[in-house]
Amino acid sequence: MNEHGLRIGDRRVTLLEGPAGWGEASPLPGYVCGPVASRRAAEEAAREGWPPPVRDSVPVNALVDDWPVDRDALGGFPAVKVKVGRPDPDDDVALVAAVREAVGRDVALRIDANGAWDLETAEAMVRRLARWDLELVEQPVASLGELARLRRRVDVPVAADECVHSVGDARCLAALGAADAVVLKVQPLGGVGAALRVAEAAGVPAIVTSMRETSVGIAAGLALAAALPELPYACGLAARMAGGDVVAEPLAPVDGQLRVRRVVPDPELLARYEVTG
C-alpha cells in the first residue's frame, strides 16, 4: 500500500492507497479514538473495500454548534442537530428554540449533549426542550446505565454515542434497553465491517456520523450508512475537515442527501498537504 502523511489545518491525516481504494486515519482531538482502530479502518478501506450498498444516497443532517443560526444554511436538510450542554441551560433553550423557528415544523430536530449532563439534569433538560418536538437526544448522559434509567423517565427517544466502543458495549446496550438508536463512527470502531457488527449487536437503528474528516474518511461513513439494512434517521456526514479537502469534487450534500460514490484524492491536493518526516 502507498501511504501519505498530511497536515490539514491542525489535523494530522494518514491516507492509505491500496487495491480496494483509499482509506483515512485522522483521529479527532478530544474524541476517544485509538490510533490502532483508526489505522485498521483505513487499512480495511484500502485493502478489502466495503460491502455492496443497498441504497444509492443517504440523508444527512445539518449541524448547529452555536450562534448565529443561519436559516439559509439549514435549508434543504431533513434534520438538524443542535449541540447542547452549555453552562447556562437557558442558552441551550434559546438556541434550540431559534433553530426550530428557523427550520419550521417539518424538519426533524435532535440535540446532542455529548454526555455533559448528570441524570437529573438530563431529565430536566429533555423535558424542558421537548416542547420543540425533538426527534431524539444523543448521549445526554455519560454511561449506558444512566441512559437506560433516563430512557424510562422521558418520552423523547435517546441515542447512545460515545459510550459504545465495541460489540460488547452494543450487547450491553441491548440487554439494558439503554437506547432507541446507536450512533456509529467508522474510525473509532475500526472499520465499516466492525461497525456493522456493532449495529447488529445493538439491535436498534443506527445513525452514522463522521469526525470532520476529509471526503476520503466521509466516504467510509457513507459506505457504512449505505450498507445498513434500515436507515430511519438522517446521518451526520455533512461536516468536512476544516482547512481543506483532498479531492477535487468533495462529498457534499444536495437537497439533504449524499450520493454514494467512491472518491479519489487529487494529486495536486495531496502534494499541497503532504508532510515528510
C-alpha positions as CSV (number, residue, x, y, z in Angstrom):
1,M,0.0,0.0,0.0
2,N,1.0,3.6,-0.6
3,E,0.9,5.9,2.5
4,H,0.6,9.6,2.5
5,G,1.1,11.7,5.7
6,L,-0.7,15.0,5.5
7,R,-1.3,18.1,7.7
8,I,-4.6,19.9,7.0
9,G,-5.0,22.8,9.4
10,D,-4.2,21.5,12.8
11,R,-5.0,17.8,11.9
12,R,-2.6,15.0,11.1
13,V,-4.1,12.8,8.4
14,T,-2.8,9.5,7.1
15,L,-4.2,8.3,3.8
16,L,-3.6,4.8,2.5
17,E,-4.0,3.7,-1.1
18,G,-4.5,0.0,-1.8
19,P,-6.1,-2.4,-4.2
20,A,-9.6,-1.6,-3.0
21,G,-9.2,2.2,-2.9
22,W,-8.4,4.8,-0.4
23,G,-8.7,4.9,3.4
24,E,-8.2,7.6,6.0
25,A,-6.9,7.6,9.6
26,S,-7.4,11.0,11.2
27,P,-8.4,10.8,14.9
28,L,-10.2,13.9,16.1
29,P,-8.5,15.6,19.0
30,G,-10.7,15.3,22.1
31,Y,-12.7,12.3,20.8
32,V,-11.9,8.8,22.1
33,C,-10.4,7.1,19.0
34,G,-7.4,4.9,19.4
35,P,-4.8,5.0,16.7
36,V,-4.9,1.2,16.2
37,A,-8.7,1.3,15.5
38,S,-8.3,4.3,13.2
39,R,-5.5,2.7,11.3
40,R,-7.5,-0.6,11.0
41,A,-10.4,1.3,9.4
42,A,-8.0,2.9,6.9
43,E,-6.4,-0.4,6.0
44,E,-9.8,-2.1,5.6
45,A,-10.9,0.6,3.1
46,A,-7.6,0.4,1.1
47,R,-7.1,-3.4,1.2
48,E,-10.6,-5.0,1.4
49,G,-13.2,-2.5,0.5
50,W,-16.7,-2.3,1.8
51,P,-20.0,-4.3,1.5
52,P,-22.2,-3.5,-1.5
53,P,-24.6,-0.7,-0.9
54,V,-28.4,-1.3,-0.5
55,R,-29.2,2.4,-1.3
56,D,-27.6,4.9,-3.6
57,S,-28.0,8.0,-1.4
58,V,-28.0,8.8,2.3
59,P,-30.0,11.5,4.1
60,V,-27.8,13.8,6.2
61,N,-28.4,16.3,9.0
62,A,-27.2,19.9,9.3
63,L,-25.3,20.8,12.4
64,V,-25.7,23.9,14.7
65,D,-22.8,24.2,17.1
66,D,-23.5,27.8,18.3
67,W,-24.9,31.2,17.4
68,P,-25.7,32.6,14.9
69,V,-28.4,30.4,13.4
70,D,-28.1,30.7,9.7
71,R,-31.5,29.9,8.3
72,D,-30.2,29.7,4.7
73,A,-27.5,27.1,5.6
74,L,-30.1,24.8,7.2
75,G,-32.4,24.8,4.1
76,G,-33.0,21.5,2.3
77,F,-31.8,19.2,5.2
78,P,-34.3,16.6,6.5
79,A,-32.9,17.0,10.0
80,V,-30.9,19.4,12.1
81,K,-28.7,18.5,15.2
82,V,-28.1,21.2,17.8
83,K,-25.2,20.8,20.2
84,V,-26.3,21.4,23.8
85,G,-24.8,21.1,27.3
86,R,-23.7,24.8,27.9
87,P,-23.1,26.0,31.4
88,D,-26.2,28.1,31.4
89,P,-29.2,25.9,30.5
90,D,-31.1,29.0,29.2
91,D,-28.6,29.3,26.4
92,D,-29.4,25.8,25.3
93,V,-33.1,26.5,25.4
94,A,-32.7,29.8,23.4
95,L,-30.6,28.1,20.7
96,V,-33.0,25.1,20.3
97,A,-35.9,27.5,20.1
98,A,-34.2,29.6,17.5
99,V,-33.3,26.6,15.3
100,R,-36.9,25.3,15.5
101,E,-38.2,28.7,14.4
102,A,-35.7,28.8,11.6
103,V,-36.4,25.4,10.1
104,G,-40.2,25.1,10.8
105,R,-42.1,22.0,12.0
106,D,-41.4,19.7,9.0
107,V,-37.7,19.3,9.8
108,A,-36.6,16.7,12.4
109,L,-34.7,18.4,15.3
110,R,-32.3,16.5,17.5
111,I,-30.0,17.6,20.3
112,D,-26.6,16.2,21.3
113,A,-25.2,16.8,24.8
114,N,-22.0,14.6,24.4
115,G,-22.6,13.2,27.9
116,A,-22.4,16.6,29.5
117,W,-25.4,16.2,31.9
118,D,-25.9,14.1,35.0
119,L,-29.1,12.1,35.2
120,E,-31.2,14.6,37.0
121,T,-30.1,17.5,34.8
122,A,-30.7,15.4,31.6
123,E,-34.2,14.6,32.7
124,A,-35.0,18.2,33.5
125,M,-33.4,19.5,30.2
126,V,-35.1,16.9,28.0
127,R,-38.4,17.6,29.5
128,R,-37.8,21.4,29.1
129,L,-36.7,21.1,25.4
130,A,-39.3,18.5,24.4
131,R,-41.8,21.3,23.6
132,W,-39.8,21.9,20.4
133,D,-40.7,18.5,19.1
134,L,-37.4,16.7,19.4
135,E,-36.7,13.7,17.2
136,L,-34.1,12.3,19.7
137,V,-31.4,13.3,22.1
138,E,-27.8,12.0,21.6
139,Q,-25.7,10.9,24.5
140,P,-27.4,13.1,27.2
141,V,-25.6,11.3,30.0
142,A,-22.2,9.5,30.1
143,S,-22.9,5.8,30.7
144,L,-25.2,3.1,29.4
145,G,-26.6,2.6,32.8
146,E,-27.6,6.2,33.1
147,L,-29.0,6.1,29.5
148,A,-31.2,3.2,30.5
149,R,-32.6,5.0,33.5
150,L,-33.2,8.2,31.6
151,R,-34.9,6.4,28.8
152,R,-37.5,5.2,31.3
153,R,-38.1,8.7,32.6
154,V,-38.6,10.7,29.4
155,D,-40.7,10.4,26.3
156,V,-38.0,11.6,23.8
157,P,-36.0,8.8,22.2
158,V,-32.4,8.6,23.3
159,A,-29.3,7.6,21.3
160,A,-26.0,6.2,22.5
161,D,-22.8,7.5,21.0
162,E,-19.5,7.8,23.0
163,C,-20.4,5.0,25.4
164,V,-20.4,2.4,22.7
165,H,-16.9,1.3,21.6
166,S,-17.3,-2.4,20.8
167,V,-19.7,-5.3,20.1
168,G,-19.6,-5.9,23.9
169,D,-20.8,-2.4,24.6
170,A,-23.6,-2.9,22.0
171,R,-24.7,-6.1,23.6
172,C,-24.8,-4.3,27.0
173,L,-26.9,-1.6,25.4
174,A,-29.4,-4.2,24.1
175,A,-29.5,-6.1,27.4
176,L,-30.2,-2.9,29.4
177,G,-32.6,-1.4,26.8
178,A,-30.5,1.7,27.1
179,A,-31.2,3.4,23.9
180,D,-33.6,3.8,20.9
181,A,-30.7,4.3,18.5
182,V,-26.9,3.9,18.3
183,V,-24.5,6.4,16.8
184,L,-21.7,4.8,14.8
185,K,-18.3,6.3,13.7
186,V,-16.1,4.2,11.4
187,Q,-12.7,5.2,12.7
188,P,-13.2,4.6,16.4
189,L,-14.9,1.3,15.7
190,G,-12.1,0.0,13.5
191,G,-13.8,0.0,10.1
192,V,-17.1,-0.5,8.3
193,G,-17.3,-4.2,8.9
194,A,-16.7,-3.8,12.7
195,A,-19.3,-1.0,12.8
196,L,-21.9,-3.2,11.1
197,R,-21.3,-5.9,13.7
198,V,-21.8,-3.3,16.4
199,A,-25.1,-2.2,14.8
200,E,-26.3,-5.8,14.6
201,A,-25.4,-6.4,18.3
202,A,-27.2,-3.2,19.5
203,G,-30.4,-4.3,17.8
204,V,-31.6,-0.7,17.4
205,P,-31.5,1.7,14.4
206,A,-28.0,3.2,13.6
207,I,-27.1,6.8,12.9
208,V,-23.8,7.1,11.1
209,T,-21.7,10.2,11.8
210,S,-18.2,11.4,10.9
211,M,-15.4,13.1,12.8
212,R,-15.0,16.1,10.4
213,E,-12.8,14.0,8.1
214,T,-11.8,14.6,4.5
215,S,-14.0,13.2,1.8
216,V,-12.0,10.0,1.9
217,G,-13.0,9.4,5.5
218,I,-16.6,10.6,5.0
219,A,-16.8,8.0,2.1
220,A,-16.2,5.2,4.6
221,G,-19.1,6.5,6.8
222,L,-21.2,6.8,3.6
223,A,-20.4,3.2,2.8
224,L,-21.5,2.1,6.2
225,A,-24.8,4.0,6.0
226,A,-25.4,2.7,2.5
227,A,-24.9,-0.9,3.8
228,L,-27.2,-0.8,6.8
229,P,-30.4,-2.8,6.2
230,E,-32.5,0.1,7.6
231,L,-31.8,3.8,7.9
232,P,-34.7,5.6,9.5
233,Y,-32.6,8.6,10.7
234,A,-30.5,11.2,8.8
235,C,-26.8,10.7,9.3
236,G,-24.2,13.2,10.5
237,L,-21.9,13.0,7.4
238,A,-22.1,16.5,6.1
239,A,-19.3,18.2,8.0
240,R,-15.9,18.0,6.4
241,M,-12.5,18.8,7.9
242,A,-11.8,22.5,8.5
243,G,-8.8,23.7,6.5
244,G,-9.3,21.8,3.2
245,D,-10.0,18.6,1.5
246,V,-8.0,16.2,-0.7
247,V,-10.5,15.6,-3.5
248,A,-11.3,17.9,-6.4
249,E,-15.0,17.2,-6.0
250,P,-15.7,16.8,-2.3
251,L,-18.6,14.8,-1.0
252,A,-21.3,17.4,-0.4
253,P,-25.0,17.1,0.2
254,V,-27.5,18.1,-2.4
255,D,-31.1,18.6,-1.1
256,G,-30.0,17.0,2.2
257,Q,-28.7,13.8,0.5
258,L,-25.2,12.5,-0.1
259,R,-24.8,10.4,-3.2
260,V,-23.0,7.1,-2.6
261,R,-19.8,7.2,-4.6
262,R,-16.1,6.5,-4.3
263,V,-13.6,9.3,-4.0
264,V,-10.0,9.6,-5.2
265,P,-7.6,12.2,-3.9
266,D,-6.4,14.8,-6.4
267,P,-2.5,14.6,-6.8
268,E,-2.1,18.4,-6.6
269,L,-4.1,18.5,-3.3
270,L,-2.1,15.6,-1.9
271,A,1.1,17.4,-2.7
272,R,-0.2,20.6,-1.1
273,Y,-0.9,19.0,2.3
274,E,1.8,16.2,2.3
275,V,4.5,16.4,5.0
276,T,7.7,14.5,5.4
277,G,9.4,13.1,8.5
